[in-house]
Every structure is written in C-alpha cells, then in structure tokens.
Amino acid sequence: MEPMKLSFGVLIVYLNRAILQMKDPRLASNGTKYTIRDAVLGAFSMFFMQSESFLEHQRHMNSNQGKSNAQTLFGMIKIPTVPQIRNILDEISATALFGVFNHVYQSLRREGHLKPFEYLGGLLVALDGTQYFDSHKLNCKCCSSRTHKNGTVTYFHSAILPVIVAPGQSQVISLAPNSSHLKMVTRSRTAKWQQLNDGSKLMPQNSKDKQSLYSEMTSTVTNQCVNR
C-alpha cells in the first residue's frame, strides 16, 4: 500500500493509531466520562492551537451550536477540562506517542522535505536538556531525584529534546524526546548525524564521529549524575 502523504489529517491518523496502543490505567467503570482518546487529542489540540483556553472555548461552542472544532478538526467525542486531561494522562507513559515522531520524520524524508536541512552530507541534530517538573514532596516511579547538602530531596522530570536544524533555516523539525533520568544533556549541543540504512533513526555519520559523540555524552553522564 502506498504511504500516505503527510497532512494534518494524516497526523491525526498517526495519533489515533498510537492511542489505540495505550492501556487505560483507570479501573473499568460505567461512570468513566472521558476516553483516553479524548484526553490525548484534547492535549494535542491545545498545543497545536497554542491556546490553553482552546478547549473551554470549544465547550461553549458545542453548548451553543451543537458542534465544535474540537470535534470536527481533531475528532474528539467529548471535551474534557485541562485538570481532567492531566488526571488521565499523568498515569500514561509518553513513550506511547514517540512512534508518531518517527512517522512524521519518515514522511518528511520520503517527500523530500529534509533536503533543505542537509548539511555537509548529513543532518544536524541539536540536543537540549530540559527539566519540566520539580517538587520536594510529589514524586512518581518515573521521577529522577536530586539530594541536596542539607539532606532535602528534589524530585523532578527531565528530557532530552532533539531537533533537526540547519544554517539558514528558520524552522526546526522535532524528533522523539528521550526521558533523561541520567541528565545526559544539560546544555544545547549539536552533532552531525545521518540516517541509518532503514531511515528509522539518526546516527553519527562515521565511526570516528560516533565515538566522539559517545565519549562526550558518557563524560556528561558521569559528571551530571546525582544521587537518586
């Protein structure tokens, strides 16, 4: 079957396929009002529209007009609130969605959209480490932790965010994030990468570059690891 050409509709198809693989952490109940699908698509819609109030507006639209863009554009059935989305998705690993990034990358490669990003025979991937949650009390099994000199512990989540960049390009292409329990990257770095033969991943262009990158990242892991 011929691969689908990338579009907004195809992106929603990729998302729905990933959602089907997710396991609902909630106990089965007749009182369950919102599906995982509505929660994931609701979260995606806010980021896509870059508006935290998007879903609230859609609820009012649905109440007044009997339909909303959340349903017609994103395919949601019911529109959850932001706290309801958090309650559902906090128990689900984000790795279930990482395959969507690969589908998008493969489509961009297949359709020639990566050509403008090629540089010196490969692709440049900028790696940036980010921390997006911390607490002295709240924690989960996926948390990293930092023990301070005074004995207090900070629990946090962090990730490595890779993006394809190129000189002269104002846009970047996001790749699947990587949870960073070891805090491997704490500042922006760039490495020259190229596709593997199957085009499914990106790797350094040659063994020398690969060893150099490996040594750098190993050194960073050694220096940045903290007591957990």
N, C-alpha and C positions, 0 to 999 in steps of 0.2 A: 504494500500500500504506500502511495506517495506521501511523504511527510507533509504536515500542514504548514502553510506559510504563516509566519508569526504575525499575530494581530492581537488586539485587546480580547476578542472573543476566544482566541486560541489560548491566551494566557489564563483566562478563566477556566477553560477546559483542563489545562495542566494543574491548576489549583484544585479543581474538583477531584481529579484523579488522586492527588496527594491526600486530600481529605478522606477519601474512601479507605485509605490505609491506616488512618488514625483510630486508636482504641479509645472509646469514651470512658474516662475514669470514674464517672458517676454511676451510682447504683441504678439499675433499671427501675423506673417509676412512672406511673401514669401522670404524675404531676410535673414531669420534665417538660418545660415550655419551649426551650430553645435547643436546637441541634448543634452539634459541633460545626456543621457546615455553615449555619447562620453566624456562629461566633467567629469562625476564621474569615469568612467573606466580609463580615462586618468590620473586623480589624483591618483587613486589606483595603476596604473601601475608604476608611479614614486616612490611611497613609497615601493611597492613590490620589484622593481628592485634596490631601494636605489640609484637612479641616477636622478638628476634634469634635466640632458641633454638627458634622455632616449627618450622623445617624439621628440626632434629635430633630433636625430639620426634616428628615425623611419620615419620621414617625408622624409629625404634624401633617406632612403632605399626604401620607397614607390615610390619616384620620379624616382629612378634609376632602380628598379627591378619590379615595378608594384604591390608590396605587402610588408607587414611589419609584424614584430612580434606583434605590437600593434593590428593588425587586426586578425592574426591567433591565438595568445595566449589569448588576452584579449577581442576579439570580437568587437573592435571599428570599426566604418564605416569610419569616417573622424577623422583626428588627430588634435586637437586644440593646440594652444600655451599655455604656462603657464598663461600669462595675460588673455587670453580668458577663460580659466578654472576658474580663480579667478572671473572674471566678472559674470560668470553664477552661480557659486556655492556660492558666497558671499550672495546671496539672498535666499538661501535654508537652512532650519534648518538641522543640522547634526543629529538630533534625528531620522530622517527617516532611518538612517543606523544602529541604535542601535540594531535592531532586528537581524542583521547579527551576532553580537557578541553572542547573545543567541543561534542562530542556531549552531554556531561553538562549544559553550560550551556543548550543548545538545549532539552533535555528539561525542565529546571527552569523555563525561560521558558514553554514550551508548557503545562506542567501547573500554572502559576500559583504556583510556589514562590518566584519572585523578588518577588512583590507585597510581602511584609513588608520587603524590602530597599530598596524605592523611597523616595527622599528628595528633596524639592523637585523632583519631576518627573523624576528620573533615578536613577542608581545611583552610589554612592560606591565607588571602587576605590583601595585602599591599595597603594602600591608600596614594596617593601622590597628593598634590595640585600643580597645575602649572598655570602660567599666560603666555598667548601666544600672546597678543596684547596690546599695550597701546598708547594713543595719548591724547594730550591736546585739539585737535580740532575735529578729526574724531570720530564719535560715531554712534551707531545704537540703535534700541529699545531693543536689547539683551545685551547691554553693562552694566557692573557694573561701578561704579564710586567712586572715592576717592577725597574728598575735603581736600586740604592742609591748613595749618595755614595761609598762605599768601592769601588764597581765590581762588587759582587756582584749577581747577578740572582735574583729570586724568581719562580718560575713558579706560576701559580695559575688556578683556575677560579672564575668568579663568575656570578651570575644575578640577574635582576630577578624577584621573586615577587609577582604581582598577586593580590589577593583582594578580593572584593566584601564590603563591611562596611556596617553601618547602626547608627545610635544605638538603643540598647535591645535589640540583637540580640547574643546571646552566641555565636552561630555565625558562621562566615565561609564564603564559597564560593570555592574556589581556581580561578583561571584558568590558562591555559598559561604556564609560566615562559618567560623570554626570556634567552638567554645574553647576558652583559654584558661583551663584550670592551672596551668603552669606559667601563665603570664609570659608567654614566649616573646611577644612583641609589645613594647611599651612606648614606642615612638614610631613615626612614619618611616618606612624603609621601602626601597624599590629593588626588585630583582628581575633579571632578564629571563623570561620563561617562554616556552614554546609548547605546542600541542604534542601529546603522545600520538602514536600512530592511529589509535581509535578515536582521537579527538575528544575523549571523555574528560581528560584532566589537563592541567598545565604543569609543566616541569621545567627546570633549568635547561638551557639549550645544549650544554655538553657536560661531560663528567667533571671537568675542572670547575665550571660554574656551579654544578650541583654540590660538589664537595665544599666549595667556598661558602655557599648559602647554608649548607648543613652545619658547617663549623660555626658560622656566625649565629645561627639560631640556637645551636647547642650551648654556645657560650652565654647567650642571653638567658636561656632557661636556667643555667647554673647560677648566674648572677641574680636573677629575679625571683627564683623560687623562695617561698616563705613557709614558715611553719603552718601546718593546717590543723 
